Amino acid sequence: MDILTDPRFSGIKKFERKVWLSSPSMHGDEQRWVDEAIQTNWVSTVGANITAAEQQMAAFLDIPYAVALASGTAALHLAVRLAGEKLYGQAPAGHGTLEGRKVFVSDMTFAATDNPVCYEGGEPVFIDTERETWNMDPAALEEAFRLYPDTRLIVLAHLYGTPCRMDEIRQIADAHQALIVEDAAESLGAVYKGRQTGTLGDLGVISFNGNKIITGSSGGMLVCRDKEDADRIRKWSTQSREAAPWYQHEELGYNYRMSNIIAGIVRGQIPYLPEHLARKQDIYERYRAGLADLPVTLNPWDEKNSLPNFWLTCLLIDPEAMAPFVRSESDQLWTSVPGKSSPGEILQALAAFGAEGRPIWKPLHLQPFYRSQGYITRSGAGRGQTNAYIAGSCSDVGADIFSRGLCLPSDHKMTEAQQDTVIEIIHRCFR
Ligand SMILES: *Cc1c(COP(=O)(O)O)cnc(C)c1O
């Protein structure tokens, strides 16, 4: 059906300029630091922008060390590798540090959280999601340790910028002498019990990818408390050169350092992080007010103990307001029913008017590549569920949120008028 000629949407005009999900917002300072790097010829993976960006991020997060790297994924890889080495010792040439080891990983997250576990030869076991934060369910984690008591590594993500219930997870980790790698790629600036996400695990990771809350166009950082860890990561990221007059190598190396040009953009963005945080929260609150009369909820958080960075506002349709909606591995079908809607219909309507939404990140245990890995829910070993939404049939929380949820346009530069139109389009979907 053509949305633009559907009478339910009559009177709504297409956006003149596209409304993005989450795009970069440059402020001008970025240009200055990039220009300075070029004018002073510091165009490599050494330079003042890198040092400044590292110091400023460490200060903002209130953690001693931040190491600037090529991407959040690179930071996760080195974090997971270092955790593996701490737990199981140095891997011989040609081997990963996690070979044959199970690792407990958030199920509802971007694949970049989990891929580095596989780079190191680990076997991810996906931990189901809790409804309260859409993050790793402590009860499912507990169950996973009951089933696999030898596991020593947890890799978790703070989905869409909402902090996990870290105290509960930390307590379970400590009881099993497990390390936590914290993927804070989406949650920079989010706070749990007064502390910044990224600093709550044993090793933390942030990202400056183009769609994150601040950006360097790309880039990431590993943050940690121990100088030894920071030095190790710095060395690995620059090909693991030893202190010798020639290229001397005692361990595997990577070319993962951040460029001083990228660091110039990051350096220019850092002062605007508080402004971006405030703007993202305003967007969330405007959606909350504007959609309050519909049979939907927004992505929740633990309001007593945490404050998200509100990177993306997400919508979850109440079960009884779901119109029929099915997905295959590459396609989707739905029907329109008065008073009801579906993520497929809402995303199509938003796209037709020039606004970018996105489906909820498809849980990793449903991904064809990861389907044979373990997946644990509160009630024990789970299995990949169907892609069809059948009300009340989903026993795993991630699949249920994936079927009923979507990410709304959450761009800093979206005007209030544009956001009101997005809200109106969503209302019309339920007519
Ligand atoms: C963006 C993202 C990453 C990867 O960061 P890059 O800098 O793009 O490599 C990792 N984990 C999550 C949860 C992300 O959203």
The ligand as an SDF file (V2000), in Angstrom:
LIG
                    3D

 15 15  0  0  0  0  0  0  0  0999 V2000
   28.7750    1.0960   17.4830 C   0  0  0  0  0  0  0  0  0  0  0  0
   28.9040   -0.0540   18.3720 C   0  0  0  0  0  0  0  0  0  0  0  0
   30.1030   -0.7760   18.4890 C   0  0  0  0  0  0  0  0  0  0  0  0
   31.2410   -0.6110   17.5590 C   0  0  0  0  0  0  0  0  0  0  0  0
   31.8440    0.5880   17.5320 O   0  0  0  0  0  0  0  0  0  0  0  0
   32.6630    1.0240   16.2160 P   0  0  0  0  0  0  0  0  0  0  0  0
   33.3810    2.2360   16.6630 O   0  0  0  0  0  0  0  0  0  0  0  0
   31.6480    1.2710   15.1550 O   0  0  0  0  0  0  0  0  0  0  0  0
   33.5810   -0.1010   15.8500 O   0  0  0  0  0  0  0  0  0  0  0  0
   30.1860   -1.7650   19.4330 C   0  0  0  0  0  0  0  0  0  0  0  0
   29.1620   -2.0770   20.2150 N   0  0  0  0  0  0  0  0  0  0  0  0
   27.9860   -1.4380   20.1290 C   0  0  0  0  0  0  0  0  0  0  0  0
   26.8960   -1.8310   21.0720 C   0  0  0  0  0  0  0  0  0  0  0  0
   27.8060   -0.4270   19.1880 C   0  0  0  0  0  0  0  0  0  0  0  0
   26.6160    0.1760   19.0800 O   0  0  0  0  0  0  0  0  0  0  0  0
  1  2  1  0
  2  3  1  0
  2 14  2  0
  3  4  1  0
  3 10  2  0
  4  5  1  0
  5  6  1  0
  6  7  2  0
  6  8  1  0
  6  9  1  0
 10 11  1  0
 11 12  2  0
 12 13  1  0
 12 14  1  0
 14 15  1  0
M  END
$$$$
